[in-house]
Amino acid sequence: MAADAKNPRRILVVDDEWLLATWLAEALEDVGYLVQTASDGQEALDHVSSFRPDLVITDFMMPRLTGLELATAVRALSELGKTPIILVSGAQGAIGRERPDLFQAVLEKPYEIGALLDQVSLLCPD
């Protein structure tokens, strides 16, 4: 599903719910992705240029920067402006679906891990 071990695809998981971020990171690592987590949008933005993710998966409601603000900031970075972003949200999915310029996929919490991994495979191919 993911790239080979020599050059794994990089995914940044952003969620202020530590347990959800850890669970998702482990599921992605189990299929071969290199994953970094961040607990809010500002932390993610602080690390995005050095980590250079191939894909960002973000929650919407977070302290410091929301998922919407994070996505807007990533789009403004010339070197990462085309990075696909998946929004996972319990309440703000409709907002994400109204912004296809920012989010390539939107999944409602709770989501099926298989559905999320399918989206990841589409947006972050080998």
C-alpha positions in Angstrom: 0.0 0.0 0.0 2.7 2.5 1.0 6.1 3.2 -0.7 8.9 0.8 -0.1 11.0 1.0 3.0 13.9 2.7 1.2 11.8 5.8 0.5 8.6 5.8 2.5 5.9 8.4 1.9 5.7 11.0 4.7 2.4 11.8 6.5 1.8 14.5 9.0 -1.0 13.7 11.4 -2.4 16.7 13.3 -4.9 16.2 16.1 -5.2 17.6 19.6 -6.6 14.3 20.9 -3.4 12.4 21.6 -4.9 9.0 21.6 -6.5 9.5 18.1 -3.3 10.9 16.7 -1.2 8.0 18.1 -3.7 5.4 16.9 -3.8 6.8 13.4 0.0 7.2 13.3 0.4 3.5 14.3 -2.1 2.4 11.6 -0.2 4.3 9.0 3.2 3.1 10.1 1.9 -0.5 10.0 1.4 -0.2 6.3 4.7 1.5 5.6 4.3 5.2 5.9 6.7 7.5 7.8 4.6 9.5 10.2 5.1 12.5 12.4 2.3 13.8 14.7 1.5 17.3 15.9 -0.9 18.2 18.7 -2.2 21.4 17.1 -2.1 23.4 13.9 0.7 25.7 15.0 3.0 22.8 16.0 2.3 21.2 12.6 3.1 24.4 10.8 6.3 24.7 12.8 7.4 21.3 11.6 5.9 21.1 8.1 8.9 22.7 6.2 11.5 20.4 7.8 9.4 17.2 7.7 8.1 17.9 4.1 5.1 15.6 4.2 3.6 14.1 1.1 0.2 14.2 2.8 -1.3 16.0 5.8 -4.2 14.6 7.8 -5.7 17.1 10.2 -8.5 17.6 12.7 -10.5 20.8 12.4 -11.1 22.0 16.0 -7.7 22.5 17.7 -6.0 25.1 19.9 -3.7 27.8 18.4 -4.5 27.0 14.7 -7.5 25.2 13.5 -7.3 22.7 10.6 -8.7 25.4 8.3 -6.1 27.8 9.3 -3.4 25.2 9.0 -4.5 24.2 5.5 -4.6 27.8 4.4 -1.0 28.3 5.7 0.2 25.2 4.0 -1.3 26.3 0.7 0.6 29.6 1.1 4.0 27.8 1.2 5.5 27.7 -2.2 7.3 24.4 -1.7 4.4 22.6 -0.1 1.4 24.4 -1.5 0.1 21.4 -3.5 0.5 18.9 -0.6 -2.8 17.0 -0.3 -4.7 17.5 2.9 -7.4 15.2 4.4 -9.7 16.7 7.0 -11.0 14.4 9.7 -13.6 16.2 11.8 -16.5 15.4 14.1 -18.5 18.5 13.5 -16.9 20.7 10.8 -17.0 18.3 7.9 -19.4 20.5 6.0 -17.0 23.5 6.2 -14.2 21.2 4.8 -16.4 20.0 1.9 -17.0 23.6 1.0 -13.3 24.2 0.6 -12.0 21.7 -2.1 -9.2 24.2 -2.7 -7.9 23.3 0.8 -9.0 19.7 1.5 -8.8 16.9 -1.0 -10.9 14.6 1.2 -13.1 15.0 4.3 -14.0 12.2 6.7 -16.4 12.5 9.5 -15.3 11.2 13.0 -15.7 8.5 13.9 -14.3 7.2 10.6 -13.5 3.6 9.5 -9.7 3.2 9.4 -10.1 1.3 6.1 -11.8 4.2 4.5 -9.1 6.6 5.6 -6.3 4.3 4.4 -8.1 4.1 1.0 -8.0 7.9 0.8 -4.4 8.0 1.8 -3.5 5.5 -0.9 -5.3 7.6 -3.5 -3.7 10.9 -2.4 -0.3 9.6 -1.5 0.5 6.8 -4.0 3.7 4.8 -4.2 
